[in-house]
């Protein structure tokens, strides 16, 4: 499981060195084979180990290509999905098109999300985090929580 956030740097070729604490797991779990695609809701990228991505593909396969909304979801996620193999130094190459979509500059933030990572531009990450915290504070007590959130206690 992936958790925590890490400040990292993209090199001049668009490569990202994954945190050392995850490299051995990724090598044993998926032989360092990862899939990167765009996020549908935020200006970031999603990075999945191959096995996790294959579960997403199975769900996408079950969607109807005749339903315009479902077809758009398939097109966006699959059309932007890119194989990213980890090299001996634990680096992956992020394609220019994906870097551009997420507005990635040299400073980035890798955020663990249990079964995947989000890849954010460092500035965009801090802006989103501040906005999320402000929204949570503004809505405290004013929003009806889903059953799953009501059962969630820290």
C-alpha positions as CSV (number, residue, x, y, z in Angstrom):
1,X,0.0,0.0,0.0
2,X,1.2,3.5,-0.9
3,X,0.9,6.3,1.6
4,X,2.5,9.6,2.4
5,X,3.7,12.3,0.1
6,X,7.2,12.9,-1.3
7,X,8.8,16.0,-2.8
8,X,10.7,14.9,-5.9
9,X,12.4,16.4,-8.9
10,X,12.0,15.6,-12.5
11,X,15.2,15.5,-14.4
12,X,15.8,17.3,-17.7
13,X,14.6,14.1,-19.6
14,X,11.3,14.0,-17.7
15,X,12.4,11.1,-15.4
16,X,11.2,10.7,-11.9
17,X,13.1,8.6,-9.3
18,X,10.6,6.7,-7.2
19,X,11.2,6.7,-3.4
20,X,13.6,4.0,-2.3
21,X,11.1,2.6,0.2
22,X,8.8,1.5,-2.7
23,X,11.3,0.3,-5.3
24,X,11.8,-3.3,-3.9
25,X,8.0,-3.8,-3.6
26,X,7.4,-2.5,-7.1
27,X,10.1,-4.8,-8.5
28,X,8.7,-7.9,-6.8
29,X,5.0,-7.0,-7.3
30,X,5.1,-5.9,-10.9
31,X,8.7,-6.3,-12.0
32,X,8.8,-2.4,-12.1
33,X,6.1,-2.2,-14.7
34,X,3.8,0.7,-14.0
35,X,1.1,2.5,-16.0
36,X,0.6,6.2,-15.9
37,X,-2.6,8.0,-17.1
38,X,-4.3,11.3,-16.5
39,X,-6.7,12.0,-13.6
40,X,-10.3,12.8,-14.7
41,X,-10.9,15.3,-11.9
42,X,-7.7,17.0,-10.9
43,X,-4.6,18.3,-12.8
44,X,-2.4,15.4,-11.9
45,X,-1.3,12.0,-13.1
46,X,-2.2,8.6,-11.8
47,X,0.6,5.9,-11.5
48,X,-0.5,2.3,-11.0
49,X,1.4,-0.9,-10.6
50,X,0.5,-3.2,-13.5
51,X,-1.7,-5.5,-11.5
52,X,-3.7,-2.6,-10.2
53,X,-4.1,-1.1,-13.6
54,X,-5.3,-4.5,-15.0
55,X,-8.2,-4.3,-12.5
56,X,-9.1,-0.9,-13.9
57,X,-8.9,-2.2,-17.5
58,X,-11.3,-5.0,-16.5
59,X,-13.8,-2.5,-15.2
60,X,-13.4,-0.4,-18.3
61,X,-14.0,-3.5,-20.5
62,X,-17.4,-3.9,-18.9
63,X,-18.5,-0.4,-19.8
64,X,-20.5,0.0,-23.0
65,X,-18.9,1.7,-26.0
66,X,-22.4,2.6,-27.1
67,X,-23.0,4.8,-24.0
68,X,-21.3,8.2,-24.7
69,X,-20.3,8.9,-21.1
70,X,-18.8,5.4,-20.7
71,X,-17.1,5.6,-24.0
72,X,-15.5,9.0,-23.0
73,X,-14.2,7.5,-19.8
74,X,-12.6,4.6,-21.7
75,X,-11.2,7.0,-24.3
76,X,-9.6,9.3,-21.7
77,X,-8.2,6.7,-19.4
78,X,-7.1,4.2,-21.9
79,X,-6.1,6.7,-24.6
80,X,-3.7,8.4,-22.1
81,X,-2.4,5.2,-20.4
82,X,1.3,4.8,-20.9
83,X,3.7,2.0,-19.9
84,X,6.4,3.3,-17.5
85,X,9.1,0.7,-16.7
86,X,11.3,1.4,-13.8
87,X,15.0,1.4,-14.7
88,X,17.9,0.1,-12.5
89,X,18.0,3.4,-10.6
90,X,14.3,3.3,-9.8
91,X,13.4,6.0,-12.3
92,X,10.4,6.1,-14.7
93,X,10.1,8.3,-17.7
94,X,6.9,10.4,-17.8
95,X,5.9,11.2,-21.4
96,X,5.9,14.9,-22.4
97,X,2.1,14.8,-23.2
98,X,1.3,13.6,-19.7
99,X,3.7,16.1,-18.0
100,X,2.0,18.8,-20.0
101,X,-1.5,17.7,-19.0
102,X,-0.6,17.9,-15.3
103,X,1.4,21.1,-15.7
104,X,4.5,19.4,-14.2
105,X,7.6,21.5,-13.7
106,X,10.8,20.4,-12.1
107,X,9.4,20.2,-8.6
108,X,6.7,17.6,-8.1
109,X,4.8,15.8,-5.4
110,X,4.2,12.1,-5.4
111,X,1.2,11.2,-3.2
112,X,0.4,7.7,-2.1
113,X,-3.3,6.7,-2.5
114,X,-3.2,3.1,-1.3
115,X,-3.2,1.2,-4.6
116,X,-1.7,4.0,-6.8
117,X,0.2,7.3,-6.7
118,X,-0.9,10.7,-7.7
119,X,1.8,12.9,-9.4
120,X,1.3,16.6,-8.9
121,X,3.2,19.7,-9.7
122,X,4.5,20.9,-6.3
123,X,2.8,24.3,-6.5
124,X,-0.6,22.8,-7.7
125,X,-0.4,20.2,-4.8
126,X,0.0,22.9,-2.2
127,X,-2.9,24.9,-3.7
128,X,-5.2,21.9,-3.8
129,X,-4.3,20.8,-0.3
130,X,-5.0,24.3,1.0
131,X,-8.3,24.5,-0.9
132,X,-9.4,21.0,0.4
133,X,-8.6,22.0,4.0
134,X,-10.4,25.3,3.7
135,X,-13.4,23.6,2.1
136,X,-13.5,21.0,4.9
137,X,-13.4,23.6,7.6
138,X,-16.0,25.7,5.9
139,X,-18.4,22.8,5.6
140,X,-17.8,21.3,9.0
141,X,-21.2,20.4,10.3
142,X,-23.0,21.8,7.3
143,X,-22.8,18.8,5.0
144,X,-24.6,15.6,5.2
145,X,-22.0,12.8,5.2
146,X,-22.3,9.6,3.2
147,X,-22.7,6.4,5.3
148,X,-19.1,5.4,4.5
149,X,-17.8,8.8,5.8
150,X,-20.0,8.6,8.9
151,X,-18.4,5.3,9.7
152,X,-14.9,6.7,9.2
153,X,-13.3,7.8,12.5
154,X,-9.8,8.9,13.1
